[in-house]
């Protein structure tokens, strides 16, 4: 018995399909907006996506319009749109976070904290320069989380403020090799 070949359907490249291309562009814009918000607030990638959703829901628009508003934040438009205003409000809420009671904390050494703050600042600059870079976003996410844990704070904004206050209060110690002369 001979087998007859099954006719193959001709596949079009994904880029040729307008729906696929639009979805890819929307995903790229969302990744770009996520990186921008991570650097500006500061916050985690998950929180940045929640901010985009909250702004869209508050204004009755789509997540894509919210992502566009986040990208436009870097452009410094003269007249903010309602979506940008909603996004700014969501950003302020994310920075404030819940009130935290006073408690005993074991704070890191100032030199260790100084290194982590410097790492965060460097990554923040890199993400603002290339907000769509997912690898940089993951590194910034890690740096934000580390600062929150080190400072015992719930929001990255509070953790960064506390870390900067502590670093500024402690004079930088000379390196061990510089003390002898």
C-alpha positions in Angstrom: 0.0 0.0 0.0 1.4 3.4 -0.9 0.9 6.4 1.2 -0.2 9.6 -0.3 1.5 12.7 1.0 -0.6 15.0 3.2 -0.8 18.4 1.6 1.1 21.0 3.6 -0.6 24.3 4.4 1.7 27.1 3.6 2.5 29.1 6.7 2.9 32.8 6.6 5.7 34.3 8.7 4.4 35.7 12.0 5.5 39.2 11.0 3.3 39.1 8.0 0.2 38.5 10.1 -1.0 42.0 11.3 -2.6 40.6 14.4 0.6 38.9 15.5 2.6 42.1 14.7 0.2 44.2 16.7 0.4 41.9 19.7 4.2 41.9 19.6 4.2 45.7 19.4 1.8 45.9 22.3 3.9 43.5 24.4 7.1 45.5 23.6 5.4 48.8 24.6 4.2 47.2 27.9 7.7 46.0 28.6 9.0 49.4 27.9 6.4 51.0 30.2 7.1 48.5 32.9 10.8 49.3 32.8 10.1 53.1 32.9 7.8 52.7 36.0 10.3 50.4 37.7 12.9 53.1 37.5 10.7 56.1 38.2 8.7 54.9 41.2 10.9 52.7 42.1 9.0 49.4 42.2 9.0 45.8 41.2 8.0 44.7 37.7 4.8 43.2 39.1 3.9 46.5 40.8 4.6 48.4 37.6 2.2 46.2 35.7 -0.4 46.7 38.5 0.1 50.5 38.1 -0.6 50.3 34.4 -3.7 48.3 35.0 -4.9 50.6 37.7 -4.5 53.7 35.5 -6.3 52.0 32.7 -9.2 51.0 34.9 -9.5 54.4 36.5 -9.8 56.2 33.2 -11.8 53.5 31.4 -9.0 53.0 28.8 -7.0 50.0 27.7 -3.7 48.8 29.2 -2.0 49.8 25.9 -3.1 53.4 26.3 -1.8 53.3 29.9 1.5 51.9 28.6 1.6 54.7 26.1 1.1 57.2 28.9 4.0 55.7 30.9 6.3 56.0 27.8 5.1 59.6 27.3 6.1 60.4 30.9 9.7 60.5 29.8 8.9 62.9 27.0 7.7 65.6 29.4 4.5 66.6 27.5 3.2 70.1 28.3 -0.4 69.0 29.0 -0.8 65.7 30.8 -3.5 63.4 29.6 -6.1 61.9 32.0 -4.3 58.5 31.7 -1.0 60.2 32.7 -2.7 61.9 35.7 -4.2 58.5 36.8 -0.8 56.9 36.3 0.9 59.6 38.4 -1.7 59.1 41.1 -1.1 55.4 41.1 2.7 56.0 41.3 2.2 58.3 44.4 0.1 55.6 46.0 2.8 53.0 45.3 5.4 55.2 46.9 3.4 55.8 50.1 2.5 52.2 50.9 1.1 51.1 54.2 2.2 52.6 57.4 4.8 50.5 59.2 5.1 50.4 63.0 8.3 51.0 64.8 10.2 47.9 65.7 13.7 46.6 66.3 15.7 46.2 63.1 19.1 44.9 62.4 20.5 47.3 59.9 23.3 46.4 57.5 26.8 47.9 57.7 26.9 51.3 56.0 29.6 50.1 53.5 27.4 47.2 52.4 24.3 49.4 52.2 26.3 52.0 50.2 27.2 49.3 47.7 23.6 48.2 47.3 22.3 51.8 46.9 25.0 52.4 44.3 24.0 49.2 42.5 20.4 50.3 42.5 21.2 53.8 41.2 23.3 52.4 38.4 20.7 49.8 37.4 18.0 52.5 37.5 20.0 54.7 35.1 20.5 51.7 32.8 16.8 50.8 32.8 15.9 54.4 32.0 18.3 54.2 29.1 17.0 50.9 27.9 13.5 50.4 29.6 12.5 47.5 27.4 15.5 45.3 28.4 14.0 42.5 30.4 17.3 41.3 31.8 18.0 44.8 33.2 14.4 44.9 34.6 15.1 41.6 36.4 18.3 43.0 37.8 16.6 46.1 39.0 13.8 44.0 40.5 16.4 42.1 42.4 18.1 45.3 43.6 14.8 46.7 44.7 13.8 43.6 46.6 17.3 43.4 48.3 16.9 47.0 49.5 13.5 46.3 50.9 14.8 43.3 52.8 17.9 45.0 54.0 16.0 48.0 55.3 12.9 46.1 56.6 10.6 48.2 54.5 7.5 47.3 52.5 7.9 49.6 49.6 11.0 50.2 47.5 10.5 54.0 47.8 10.6 53.8 51.6 13.5 51.4 51.5 15.5 53.7 49.2 14.8 56.8 51.3 15.8 54.9 54.5 18.9 53.5 52.9 20.0 56.9 51.6 19.3 58.5 55.0 21.5 55.9 56.7 24.2 56.1 54.1 24.3 59.9 54.3 24.5 59.8 58.1 27.5 57.5 58.1 30.8 59.0 56.9 32.5 56.8 54.4 35.4 54.8 56.0 38.7 54.8 54.3 39.8 51.6 52.7 41.9 49.3 54.9 45.1 49.9 52.8 44.7 53.7 53.1 44.9 53.9 57.0 48.6 53.1 57.5 50.5 56.1 56.2 
